[in-house]
């Protein structure tokens, strides 16, 4: 895959993610238990946190180093996710949205300066990008759309 193809794939999945919540009221965005325990606001923070993790560890991976294990740093991925959700509860919805947009923009800017050859084969670098972006966003996009359907179904019953 070429760099621009990968960036386009990320952008397409990001656009779909954003469309799943754009237009929702602030009250709805902070409503708990949209997806498990999380609100849409917390889902946005969660996705943004993983993009932040990509920004933190992709340069390390390019240097041939291994990022530390989440089990060592946080007690596991679930613990990291719980910490992220707890931090999101302390921020306003506007702060979360702004942070997500800024992190996404920084990630795309970073990817633009990475040499093309880093995108040409399946590597740990490419795997990390996939896991933290275009294969991650759709999971939460679908959760939000499923919630939309549940709410709309209740409205018409």
C-alpha positions as CSV (number, residue, x, y, z in Angstrom):
1,X,0.0,0.0,0.0
2,X,1.3,3.5,-0.8
3,X,1.3,6.2,1.9
4,X,-1.4,8.2,0.3
5,X,-3.7,5.1,0.0
6,X,-3.2,4.5,3.7
7,X,-3.9,8.1,4.6
8,X,-7.0,8.0,2.5
9,X,-8.1,4.9,4.2
10,X,-7.6,6.6,7.6
11,X,-9.5,9.7,6.5
12,X,-12.4,7.7,5.1
13,X,-12.8,5.8,8.4
14,X,-12.4,9.0,10.4
15,X,-15.1,10.7,8.3
16,X,-17.5,7.8,9.0
17,X,-16.7,8.0,12.7
18,X,-17.4,11.7,12.9
19,X,-20.6,11.4,10.9
20,X,-21.9,8.9,13.5
21,X,-22.1,11.6,16.1
22,X,-22.1,15.0,14.3
23,X,-25.4,16.7,15.0
24,X,-26.1,15.0,18.3
25,X,-26.9,17.4,21.1
26,X,-24.5,17.9,24.0
27,X,-27.0,16.1,26.3
28,X,-27.0,13.1,24.1
29,X,-23.2,13.1,23.7
30,X,-22.7,12.8,27.4
31,X,-25.5,10.2,28.0
32,X,-23.9,7.2,29.6
33,X,-24.1,3.6,28.3
34,X,-24.2,4.3,24.6
35,X,-21.5,1.6,24.2
36,X,-21.1,-0.4,27.4
37,X,-20.6,2.1,30.1
38,X,-19.3,4.8,27.8
39,X,-21.0,7.9,26.4
40,X,-20.3,9.2,22.9
41,X,-18.1,11.8,24.4
42,X,-16.0,9.0,26.1
43,X,-15.9,7.1,22.8
44,X,-14.5,10.1,21.0
45,X,-11.9,10.5,23.8
46,X,-11.0,6.8,23.6
47,X,-10.4,6.9,19.8
48,X,-8.4,10.1,20.2
49,X,-6.3,8.5,23.0
50,X,-5.4,5.6,20.8
51,X,-4.4,8.1,18.0
52,X,-2.2,9.8,20.7
53,X,-0.7,6.4,21.5
54,X,0.1,5.9,17.8
55,X,1.8,9.3,17.7
56,X,3.8,8.4,20.8
57,X,5.0,5.0,19.7
58,X,5.2,5.1,15.9
59,X,8.5,7.0,16.0
60,X,9.9,4.4,18.5
61,X,8.8,1.6,16.2
62,X,10.5,3.3,13.2
63,X,13.7,3.3,15.3
64,X,13.4,-0.5,15.7
65,X,12.4,-0.3,19.3
66,X,9.4,-1.9,21.0
67,X,6.9,0.2,22.9
68,X,6.4,-0.8,26.5
69,X,3.6,-3.2,27.2
70,X,0.3,-1.8,28.4
71,X,0.2,-4.5,31.1
72,X,3.3,-3.0,32.6
73,X,2.4,0.7,32.1
74,X,-1.3,0.5,33.1
75,X,-2.2,-3.0,34.2
76,X,-3.5,-3.9,30.7
77,X,-5.3,-2.3,27.8
78,X,-8.7,-2.4,29.6
79,X,-7.1,-0.4,32.4
80,X,-5.7,2.1,29.9
81,X,-9.1,2.4,28.4
82,X,-10.8,2.9,31.8
83,X,-8.2,5.6,32.7
84,X,-8.9,7.4,29.4
85,X,-12.7,7.3,30.0
86,X,-12.2,8.7,33.5
87,X,-10.0,11.5,32.2
88,X,-12.7,12.3,29.6
89,X,-15.3,12.7,32.3
90,X,-13.2,15.6,33.7
91,X,-13.2,17.5,30.4
92,X,-15.9,19.3,28.6
93,X,-17.4,18.0,25.4
94,X,-15.9,20.9,23.5
95,X,-12.5,20.1,24.9
96,X,-12.8,16.4,23.9
97,X,-13.9,17.3,20.4
98,X,-11.2,19.8,20.0
99,X,-8.6,17.4,21.4
100,X,-9.7,14.7,19.0
101,X,-9.5,16.9,16.0
102,X,-6.1,18.2,16.9
103,X,-4.7,14.8,17.6
104,X,-6.1,13.5,14.3
105,X,-4.5,16.4,12.5
106,X,-1.2,15.8,14.2
107,X,-1.3,12.1,13.3
108,X,-1.9,12.9,9.6
109,X,0.9,15.5,9.6
110,X,3.2,12.9,11.1
111,X,2.4,10.3,8.6
112,X,3.0,12.8,5.8
113,X,6.7,13.1,6.8
114,X,7.3,9.4,7.2
115,X,9.2,8.0,4.2
116,X,7.1,6.2,1.6
117,X,9.0,2.9,2.0
118,X,7.6,2.5,5.6
119,X,4.1,2.0,4.1
120,X,5.0,-0.5,1.3
121,X,4.9,-3.7,3.3
122,X,3.1,-5.1,6.4
123,X,5.4,-4.1,9.3
124,X,5.0,-3.4,13.0
125,X,4.7,0.2,12.0
126,X,1.8,-0.4,9.5
127,X,0.2,-2.8,12.0
128,X,0.2,-0.1,14.7
129,X,-1.3,2.4,12.3
130,X,-4.1,-0.1,11.4
131,X,-4.9,-1.0,14.9
132,X,-5.0,2.6,16.2
133,X,-6.9,4.1,13.3
134,X,-8.8,2.7,10.4
135,X,-9.6,-0.7,11.9
136,X,-10.3,0.9,15.3
137,X,-12.7,3.7,14.3
138,X,-15.3,1.4,12.7
139,X,-15.8,-0.5,15.9
140,X,-17.0,2.7,17.7
141,X,-18.7,4.1,14.6
142,X,-20.9,1.0,14.5
143,X,-21.6,1.2,18.3
144,X,-22.9,4.7,17.9
145,X,-25.0,3.8,14.8
146,X,-26.4,0.8,16.7
147,X,-27.3,3.1,19.5
148,X,-29.0,5.5,17.0
149,X,-31.1,2.6,15.8
150,X,-32.1,1.6,19.3
151,X,-33.2,5.1,20.2
152,X,-35.1,5.5,17.0
153,X,-36.8,2.2,17.5
154,X,-37.9,3.1,21.0
155,X,-39.3,6.4,19.6
156,X,-41.5,4.7,17.1
157,X,-42.8,1.9,19.5
